[in-house]
Amino acid sequence: MAVMTASVLNNFADLALSLPAPSLEATVKQNPAIVDATGYDGRTALQKAVMVGNLPVVRLLLQYGADPNLRSQAGETAVHVASCRGLLNVFVTLLKHGGDPAVPDASGRLAIHCAAISGSLLLVQYLAEVCDVNLEAEDGRGSTPLHTAAACGHLGLMDYLINIKKVSRTSVDREGNTVLHSAAKSGVSGVGWAVLYRGGEQLLAARNNDGLTPSQLAHATTSVSPDCRRWYDRWSRQYERSGGVESPNWPWLLQLATPAALFYASLTVSVLAVPHHQWTVCLPVFIVTLTVMARQNHRLKHPIRWPNPIYLGAYTAGLFTTLACYVVALEAPRHQPHVAVMVSVLACLHLVLFYKLVKGDPGRVCGEGPLQEVLRGVGEGVVRGYCSECQLAAPPLSHHCRLCCACYYQTDHHCLFLNTCVAANNHRRFVIFIFTNIALMIGFLHAACSLSTSQVLKDGMVADSANPVITKTDDNEGWAERIINTVTHLMNENMWTFLMILCNAASLIWAFHLLYYQYNVIGSQQTTLCRLKLGNPLAKVTRREKMKNFWSFLVRGRVPLTSQMHYFNQV
């Protein structure tokens, strides 16, 4: 036992983490001088405990006098280690015991530089709001935290420093590198755009001490992808030509208008070029458009990474094209005036719902209390559910949508066809929107099918009157032939109506499926996101209970998630 004790005393810093808590406490209590002893790598037991995030050992060592500002052979303190790891709870514990975030390491880096290396947005916010550190402080190489975040490719941290804290983008390090040079070396095109967008375009022409622009530095760095190099070359050409870079609004508008532009372009070409064989142009373009849409990502390919609006454009184009086809091509108001009045009322209601869903607030969570006090509570473990991107303490039933970049209460899902989230404020509106959508599609399909076949049926009845003796089999064959003739006529002479029938029929099937899914989820007192996280209810919900819950949702407008806890064993 004596030999083992001597071994522990001689190698305390290396063996401290392997000791049980009672043995560690007894050893330190009997030999207080060894608490700051260094190990084979020059680090203390406290620094090693911070490195692995062992908070109980950190607290025990600090309780018995461990120095949080003691430097290792590399010149870093325990505060630096905690900052590099992005461990807020450990960092706050060190501060309570005298840790100093303003102590530099051997390279002149402060705690804020180390936090920028880790990319911990929460820790940087804590340093900025609670510790009031200088966000433009330079290390031994002249790099600011913005240089460091750019070089490491931390896009969220870049957005916070530039757009919220308004940190200067014009600082230059000892090697003459601007923030854009650091971004070019990271190989993340989104980080470069964050530096350029709205005020940083002049950095494209800046040269470092080696005479390299950011674009040239991107080509000289082997770890940078070819796609990132192309973006820097493109931005440099735009700046040389016009003194600025192209706005991301144009790619967004292009994606939004693509479905409608392709449809109407193909329709116009078919009517003018092959008026009696319109399907030869429209059908291939329609299939290609569907293929392109199916391969689209949820975000734009532009480095700004906005949500892709092509699905919103497709739905908007389909909605207005269907209504136009109903009025112009089918002339339904003239042939079916009573039905047309009902369809007009439904269309007006549907358009109002569509506008409110796209432009309205889904239920954004608002921050409560000063941000400094909220962050103090997060550091002490009192406040939970803090969203560092929105800088607020989100309530338990909220969710942060990365596409919308916002926290919403009782989020159901992010709808690509609305380009927004469905949450507490618009969930009921969304379900009613599905009902009106189904009614409009049924009305259009009824009018399109009846009006398109009326002339064929009329001709068939005239032909049958000449021969009154007709069998049931012949009649069935006549109906099949008339349907084929109607479809053939539409594809050759009126592809607009044919494609609208095809799209609305497919969309009607999908709408019924979506409505049935919403009925099951809401009837079980859940949301779609809740079901994805927790699974189906353990206790089977009867049909009567589902209908009651669904009706209650339509009346009250909210899913009572607080009453669903008894369904889950995970809660």
C-alpha positions, 0 to 999 in steps of 0.5 A: 500500500505504501509503494502504491501511495508513493507511486500515486504521489509521484505520478498524481497528474497522470493517475488522478483520473483513474482513481475513484472519487473517495481515493482521489479526495483522500489523496489530495486532502492528505497532500495538498501540495500535489494538486498542481503537480504536472505529468509527463506532458507538462499538464496538471491533473486539472487540465487533464480533467478539463480536457476529458470534460470530467466535471466532478473531478474538476470541482474536487480539484478546484475545491482543494486549491488547484490553480485554474490559471496555471500554465502548462509547457505549451503555455495554456491554462485550464481555461484555454482547454475548456474553451478549445473543447467548448465546455461551457459548464466546465468553463463557468466552474473555472471562472467561479474559482478564479479562472481568467479568460484574459490570460494569453497562452504561449501563442498569445491566444485568449479564451475567446480565440480558443472558443472560436477554434471549437466553434462553440457559439454558446461559449462565444456568446457567454464570453461576449455577453457575460464576460464582456470580452473584446471580440476583436482582440488579436492573438500573437499572429494578429488574428482576431476571433473572426479570423479563427472562425473563418479559418475553421469554417464555423458558419454559424459563429461567423454569422453571429460575429458579423451580423449580430455583433458587427465585428470588423471584417477589415482587420489584417493579421501579421501575414497580411491575410484578411478574414476572406483569406482565412475563409478561402483557406477553410474551403467552405464557400458559405463562410466566404459568402458570409464575409462578402455579403453586404459590405465585404466585397472589397476584400476580393481584391486584397493581397496578403504579404505573399501577393495572393488574393483570396481567390489565388490563395484558394487555388494554392491551398490543396485542401480547398474543393474545386467547387469552392475555388469556382465560387471565389473565381466567380466572385472575383470576376463579378467584382472586377466587372461591376465592383460588387458580387451578384445578389442571391435574390436572383438565384432564388427568384430563378428557382421560384419561377422555374416550374411555371416558366418551363410549363408555359414555354413548352405549352407555347412552343407546342401550340405554335409548332405542333398544334395537333400533336402537342404531347410531343413537346409538352410531355417530355418537358413535363417529365424532365421538370418532375425529374429535376424537382425530384433531385432538388435539395432543400437548400439553394446551391448558392453558398448563402444556403437559403431554403429552395423555393422551387416546390413553392413555385411548383405549387403556386404555378399549379394552383393558378394554372389550374384556376386559369384552365378552369375559367379559360380552357374549360369555360366552366363558368358558362357551362356550369354556373352554379358549380362555378360560384361554389368553386369561386368561393372556395378558391378565394378562401383557399388563396387567402389561406395560402397567403397567410400560410406563406407570409404569416407567423407559424408561432415564433418563440420570443425571448424572455428576459435580458440575454445576459441573465439567460446566459448566466442561467444556462452556465449555471444549469438553471436555464435549459433548452437554450437556442444559441442560434436564436439567442433565447431560452426555448420552451420545452415544446418548441423546435428550432428549424434549420431551414427557417432559422427560427424556433417555433412552438409546437412545430409539426413539420417544415412544408417545402410547398409553403416554404415555411414551418407548420407550427402552433399558430398555423397548424389548424389553418394548414389542415383547413388548407388541405380540405379546401385544396381537396375540394378545389381539385375535385371540382376541377376534375369533375368539370374537366372530365365532364366538359371534355367528354361531353362532345364525345358523348353527344356524338356517341348518342347521335350515332347510337340512335341510328341503331337502337339494337345494341348489346351491353357489350357493345355499349361498354366497348363504345364507352371505352372507345370514347374515353380513349378518343377523349384522352387522345384528343386532349393530348393532341389538341389540348395538352393544357387541360390534359396535364392539369387533369393529370397533376390534379389527380395525382395531387388529390391522392397525395392530399388524401394521404396527407389529410389521413396522416394529419388525422391520425397524428392529431387524433393521437394528440401528437404532432408530426415532429413529436411522432418522429421523436417519440414514436406511435402511442403505446396505448392504442387510441380508438376511432372515437377518441381520434375523431373527438381529438381531431374535432377539438383541434379544429375548434381550439386550434392547438394540439394538447401536447401536455396531455399526451405524456401518458402515451410514452415511456420515453418521457 
